[in-house]
């Protein structure tokens, strides 16, 4: 069985005037078909895919040789080390966390029998809180710890400073050959981390081994690239993961938009955003193991669609498009994603979902079959003999009903079970839906210029050389106002 998309509760026959009508679909369908044709044209062109950062659509087509390389590395690491410390931020953290929580047993690090001879996995380099990294470096044995640093440029502050400290920690304990306990997943040709890899390998060919971050693959779309070593280390069947993604891509390659699950998801949500003011997108899996997948989706949607300007398309001499920010066409929109989880968040955010402002669309992920099962013992009132999965299913259905009863639009992705195949399909579903939503809104879904603002300010305050004069002037001319009388 494959994933299913139940969109009944997005229509006006379920939620009244807050839902999509047939007229709404008829009105948007011609422009949506144009958008789909445009995306299809880009995907079919290898040069355009790389240039415009859509090469991620081809990641599930990596062959047995690509899988064998990471599996061999993972096997070598697992034989020798008890711990693997991954350093990365954005997709290089969220993708790994989502995969580990979904595809490994809960409490994976705590119980040796769950890991099946695989190392413990720790994820850092995703924040500037000194407490978390301090605890790890004080309590992990550097001689039994392997380090994987993931950064395209090597310059992202959070990951860079974490690696500086971890590198010193390794070097102090191990000596000059500490680099044999490091793999860098980075740009194959440029960047400060690539430069360091090349310098270290020139001294010792076994130091600072590397895996490539492929061209045309942005961080939030890169789980099937940069995440492969992590998946191999924890024992995920990568071939099955790719199979799920490939099958989803095939389902979403058909021209009929009303039978294309990912494109229809984007289409209906776009209508609800434009015409019904549903600006908040809540993703609520009814599985604790998928909560981190919801966190991953927050970055995917927010960075891809939340843009200041519409996209301006220019065609170069080579016939390939360039996508520029259209400074004369202000957008400053984009749905705001929120991660939640059933059933625990039914006792928090659900109150607002049902009775607060009707500006949200909730997407549930319903799991039909869990890996294990528990039953309530007999003689426990009306709950006697009920399985936990039965209770979870009823709770999800009840949440749907509560929303529909108040004319609150929602939809459900039905997942047969949480495994490599279905999780691969789920990620690809969301990636394709997000790419198509970018086309519908005419924004560049594959850049993130707004992220540069805080980075530039930090670099300016820290005195990093090479900051463009225009950036420095803007920061100097727009200082933060901190009047003491407004601080209590």
C-alpha positions in Angstrom: 0.0 0.0 0.0 1.1 3.6 -0.7 0.4 6.9 0.9 -3.0 8.4 0.4 -4.2 12.0 0.5 -7.7 12.6 1.9 -8.8 16.1 1.1 -12.5 15.8 1.8 -12.3 18.3 4.6 -10.8 21.1 2.5 -14.1 21.5 0.5 -17.1 23.7 1.1 -19.4 20.6 1.4 -17.5 19.8 4.6 -16.5 23.2 6.1 -18.9 25.6 4.4 -17.7 29.0 3.2 -14.2 28.3 4.6 -13.6 25.5 2.1 -12.7 25.2 -1.5 -15.5 25.3 -4.1 -15.6 23.8 -7.6 -15.6 27.4 -8.9 -12.4 28.1 -7.0 -10.8 25.1 -8.7 -12.1 26.0 -12.2 -10.7 29.5 -11.8 -7.2 28.5 -10.9 -6.8 25.4 -13.0 -5.6 27.1 -16.2 -2.8 29.0 -14.5 -2.0 25.9 -12.4 -1.6 23.8 -15.5 0.8 26.5 -17.0 2.8 26.3 -13.7 2.9 22.5 -13.8 4.1 22.5 -17.5 6.8 25.0 -16.6 8.0 22.9 -13.7 8.0 19.8 -15.9 10.0 21.6 -18.5 12.7 22.6 -16.0 12.9 19.1 -14.5 13.4 17.6 -17.9 16.4 19.8 -18.6 19.6 18.7 -16.8 21.3 22.1 -17.1 18.3 23.9 -15.8 17.8 21.5 -12.9 21.3 22.2 -11.6 21.2 26.0 -12.3 17.8 26.5 -10.6 18.4 24.1 -7.7 16.0 21.4 -8.7 18.5 18.6 -9.0 17.1 17.1 -5.8 14.3 15.5 -8.0 17.0 13.1 -9.3 18.4 12.1 -5.9 16.2 8.9 -5.5 17.7 7.7 -8.8 21.2 7.3 -7.3 22.3 3.7 -8.0 23.7 0.8 -6.1 27.3 2.1 -6.4 26.4 5.4 -4.6 24.7 3.5 -1.8 27.6 1.1 -1.6 30.1 3.9 -1.0 28.2 5.2 2.1 27.4 1.8 3.4 31.1 0.9 3.3 32.0 4.0 5.2 29.3 3.4 7.7 30.5 -0.1 8.3 34.1 1.0 8.9 32.9 3.7 11.3 30.6 1.3 13.2 33.3 -1.3 13.7 35.6 1.2 15.3 33.6 3.9 17.2 30.9 3.9 19.8 29.6 7.4 19.0 29.1 9.5 15.9 28.7 13.3 16.3 27.1 15.0 13.4 27.5 18.8 13.1 25.1 20.7 10.9 22.2 23.2 10.8 19.0 23.7 8.8 18.3 20.7 6.7 21.7 19.2 7.7 20.2 18.9 11.2 16.5 18.7 10.7 16.7 16.0 8.0 18.9 13.8 10.2 16.7 14.3 13.2 13.6 13.5 11.2 15.1 10.4 9.8 16.4 9.1 13.1 13.1 9.7 15.0 11.0 8.1 12.2 13.2 5.2 11.2 15.0 4.2 14.3 13.5 2.7 17.5 12.5 5.3 20.1 15.2 5.8 22.7 17.8 4.6 20.1 20.8 5.9 22.0 19.7 4.7 25.4 19.5 0.9 24.7 22.3 -1.1 23.1 20.0 -3.9 21.8 18.0 -1.3 19.8 21.1 -0.2 17.9 22.2 -3.6 16.7 25.9 -2.9 16.7 25.4 0.6 15.3 27.0 3.6 17.1 25.1 6.2 19.2 24.2 9.3 17.2 24.5 12.8 18.5 23.4 15.9 16.5 25.0 19.3 17.2 26.2 22.4 15.4 22.7 23.6 15.0 22.7 26.4 17.7 24.9 28.7 19.7 23.8 27.5 23.1 27.1 26.6 24.9 25.4 24.2 27.3 24.6 21.4 24.9 27.9 21.1 23.2 29.7 21.4 26.6 27.8 18.4 27.9 28.8 16.3 24.9 32.5 17.2 25.0 32.7 16.5 28.7 31.0 13.2 28.6 31.9 11.6 25.2 35.2 9.8 24.8 37.0 11.5 21.9 38.9 8.3 21.1 35.6 6.5 20.6 33.9 9.2 18.7 33.7 9.9 15.0 32.8 13.3 13.7 30.8 14.2 10.6 30.6 17.9 9.7 28.1 19.0 7.1 28.4 22.4 5.5 28.4 23.6 1.9 30.6 26.6 2.5 32.1 25.9 5.9 31.2 29.4 6.9 27.8 29.0 8.6 28.5 30.3 12.1 26.7 27.7 14.2 28.3 24.7 12.5 31.7 26.5 12.1 32.3 27.3 15.7 31.0 23.9 16.9 33.5 22.2 14.5 36.4 24.5 15.7 35.8 23.3 19.3 35.2 19.6 18.4 38.3 19.6 16.2 40.4 21.0 19.1 38.8 18.4 21.4 39.8 15.6 19.0 43.3 16.9 18.4 44.1 17.2 22.1 43.1 13.6 22.8 44.3 11.9 19.6 47.2 14.0 18.2 48.1 14.8 14.7 46.1 12.0 13.2 42.9 13.2 14.6 41.6 13.9 11.1 41.2 10.2 10.5 38.1 10.5 12.8 36.5 13.2 10.6 34.4 13.1 7.5 33.3 16.4 5.8 30.1 16.5 3.7 30.7 19.6 1.7 31.0 21.3 -1.7 33.3 19.2 -3.9 35.0 22.2 -5.4 34.9 25.3 -3.3 34.4 26.8 0.2 36.5 27.0 3.3 35.6 23.5 4.5 36.6 22.1 1.1 39.9 24.0 1.4 40.5 22.5 4.8 39.7 19.0 3.5 42.2 19.4 0.6 44.9 20.7 2.9 44.6 17.9 5.4 44.4 15.2 2.8 47.6 16.6 1.2 49.3 15.9 4.6 47.6 12.5 5.3 45.4 10.8 2.7 43.4 9.1 5.4 42.4 12.3 7.1 39.3 14.4 6.4 37.6 12.0 4.0 34.7 13.7 2.3 31.4 13.2 0.6 30.0 15.7 -1.9 27.0 18.0 -1.5 25.7 17.8 -5.0 25.2 20.9 -7.2 21.7 22.0 -7.6 20.5 20.6 -4.3 19.6 23.1 -1.5 20.0 22.2 2.1 16.3 21.7 2.9 15.9 19.4 -0.1 19.1 17.4 0.6 18.2 14.6 2.9 18.6 12.0 0.1 22.1 13.5 -0.5 23.8 14.6 2.7 21.7 12.3 4.9 22.8 9.0 3.3 25.8 8.3 5.6 23.6 8.9 8.7 21.0 6.6 7.3 23.6 3.9 6.6 25.0 4.2 10.1 21.6 3.6 11.8 20.8 0.7 9.5 18.1 2.2 7.2 17.5 0.4 3.9 18.4 3.3 1.5 17.2 1.3 -1.5 13.7 1.1 0.0 13.8 4.8 0.9 14.7 5.6 -2.7 12.0 3.3 -4.0 9.3 5.1 -2.0 10.5 8.5 -3.3 10.7 7.3 -6.9 7.2 5.8 -6.7 5.9 9.1 -5.3 7.6 11.0 -8.1 6.0 8.8 -10.7 2.5 9.4 -9.1 3.2 13.1 -9.2 4.4 13.2 -12.8 1.0 12.8 -14.3 -0.5 15.7 -16.1 -4.0 15.6 -14.6 -3.5 18.0 -11.6 -6.6 16.7 -9.9 -5.1 13.2 -9.7 -1.6 14.3 -8.8 -1.5 14.1 -4.9 1.4 16.5 -4.2 0.3 19.1 -6.8 -3.3 18.9 -5.6 -2.1 19.4 -2.0 -0.4 22.7 -3.1 -3.2 23.8 -5.3 -5.9 23.4 -2.6 -3.8 25.1 0.1 -3.0 28.0 -2.3 -6.7 28.5 -2.9 -7.4 28.5 0.8 -4.5 31.0 1.4 -5.5 33.4 -1.4 -9.3 33.3 -1.1 -10.0 32.2 2.4 -7.1 33.8 4.3 -5.8 30.5 5.7 -2.3 31.7 6.4 -1.2 29.1 9.0 -0.2 25.6 7.9 -0.2 23.2 10.9 1.3 19.8 10.3 0.1 17.3 13.0 1.3 13.7 12.7 -0.5 11.3 14.9 2.7 9.5 15.6 5.4 10.7 18.0 8.1 9.3 15.7 7.0 11.8 13.0 7.1 15.0 15.1 10.6 15.8 13.9 9.4 15.3 10.3 6.9 18.0 11.0 9.8 20.2 12.2 11.7 19.4 9.0 8.6 20.5 7.0 8.5 23.9 8.8 11.9 24.8 7.3 10.9 23.4 3.9 7.8 25.5 3.6 9.0 28.6 5.4 12.2 29.1 3.5 10.8 28.1 0.2 7.6 30.1 0.0 8.0 33.0 2.5 9.5 35.6 0.1 9.6 39.4 -0.2 9.5 39.5 -4.0 7.9 37.7 -6.9 10.2 35.9 -9.3 11.4 37.5 -12.5 12.3 35.1 -15.2 15.0 35.9 -17.8 16.3 33.5 -20.4 20.0 33.4 -21.0 21.9 33.0 -24.2 22.1 29.3 -23.5 18.3 29.1 -23.5 18.2 28.4 -19.7 16.2 30.5 -17.4 17.6 32.8 -14.7 15.4 33.5 -11.7 15.8 37.0 -10.2 14.0 38.8 -7.4 11.5 41.2 -9.1 12.1 44.3 -7.0 9.2 46.0 -8.7 6.8 43.3 -7.7 6.4 43.0 -3.9 5.1 39.7 -2.6 5.9 39.6 1.2 3.7 36.6 1.7 3.8 32.9 2.2 2.0 30.4 4.5 3.4 30.1 7.9 4.1 26.4 9.0 3.7 25.1 12.5 4.7 21.7 13.7 2.5 19.8 16.2 1.9 16.2 17.2 -1.2 14.2 18.1 -2.3 13.3 20.7 -0.2 15.4 23.1 -0.9 18.8 21.3 -4.6 18.2 21.5 -4.2 19.4 25.0 -2.6 22.7 23.9 -2.8 24.1 20.3 -6.0 22.3 19.5 -8.0 24.7 21.7 -6.9 27.5 19.4 -7.4 25.4 16.3 -11.1 24.8 17.1 -12.1 28.1 18.7 -9.5 30.6 17.8 -9.2 32.6 14.6 -10.2 30.6 11.6 -7.0 31.2 9.7 -5.5 27.8 9.7 -5.4 24.6 7.7 -4.4 21.4 9.6 -2.7 18.5 7.8 -2.9 15.3 9.8 -0.6 12.3 9.2 -2.5 9.2 10.1 -0.5 5.9 10.6 -2.5 2.8 9.9 -0.1 0.3 11.5 2.4 0.9 14.2 5.6 -1.2 14.7 4.4 -2.5 18.0 1.1 -2.8 19.8 -0.2 -2.4 23.3 -3.7 -3.3 24.7 -5.5 -1.9 27.7 -6.1 -4.8 30.1 -9.5 -6.2 30.8 -11.7 -4.8 33.6 -10.7 -1.2 32.9 -14.1 0.3 32.1 -15.0 1.3 28.5 -11.3 1.2 27.5 -10.9 -2.5 28.2 -9.3 -4.5 25.4 -8.7 -1.4 23.2 -5.4 -1.3 21.5 -3.3 1.9 21.6 -3.3 2.1 17.8 -7.1 1.9 17.8 -7.2 4.7 20.4 -4.8 6.8 18.3 -6.9 6.3 15.2 -10.1 7.3 17.0 -8.3 10.3 18.5 -7.3 11.5 15.0 -10.8 10.9 13.6 -12.2 12.8 16.6 -9.9 15.7 16.0 -11.0 15.9 12.3 -14.6 15.9 13.5 -14.0 18.6 16.0 -12.5 20.9 13.3 -15.1 20.1 10.7 -17.9 20.8 13.2 -16.6 24.3 13.5 -16.0 24.7 9.8 -12.2 24.5 10.1 -10.5 23.1 7.0 -8.2 20.1 7.4 -6.8 17.2 5.4 -5.1 13.9 6.1 -2.1 12.0 4.7 -2.7 8.3 5.4 0.6 6.4 5.9 0.2 2.6 5.9 3.1 2.3 8.4 6.3 4.3 9.2 9.1 2.6 7.3 11.8 3.6 4.9 9.6 3.2 1.8 6.8 5.3 3.1 9.0 7.9 4.8 10.8 8.4 1.5 7.5 8.8 -0.2 6.3 11.3 2.4 9.4 13.5 2.1 9.2 13.5 -1.6 5.4 14.3 -1.5 6.1 17.5 0.6 9.1 18.5 -1.5 7.2 18.2 -4.8 4.2 20.0 -3.2 6.4 22.8 -2.1 8.1 23.2 -5.5 4.7 23.4 -7.1 3.4 25.9 -4.6 6.4 28.1 -5.5 5.3 27.9 -9.1 1.7 28.8 -8.3 2.9 31.8 -6.3 5.6 32.8 -8.8 8.4 32.9 -6.2 11.8 31.3 -6.2 11.2 28.3 -3.9 14.9 27.4 -3.9 16.7 30.4 -2.4 16.5 32.0 1.1 17.7 35.6 0.9 15.9 36.5 4.1 18.2 34.2 6.1 21.2 36.3 5.1 20.0 39.3 7.1 20.9 37.9 10.6 24.1 36.3 9.2 25.3 39.7 7.7 24.5 41.5 11.0 26.5 38.9 13.0 29.4 39.0 10.5 29.4 42.8 10.8 29.4 42.8 14.6 32.0 40.1 14.7 34.3 42.0 12.3 34.4 39.4 9.6 36.5 40.7 6.7 35.0 41.1 3.2 31.5 42.3 4.1 30.1 44.3 1.2 30.2 48.0 1.8 26.5 48.3 1.1 25.6 45.8 3.7 27.8 47.5 6.3 26.3 50.8 5.5 22.8 49.5 5.9 23.6 48.1 9.3 25.2 51.3 10.5 22.3 53.4 9.2 19.6 51.2 10.8 20.8 50.6 14.4 18.6 48.9 16.9 16.9 51.4 19.2 17.3 50.4 22.9 15.7 53.1 25.0 16.1 52.2 28.7 12.7 53.6 29.6 11.1 50.8 27.5 13.0 48.1 29.3 11.5 47.1 32.6 
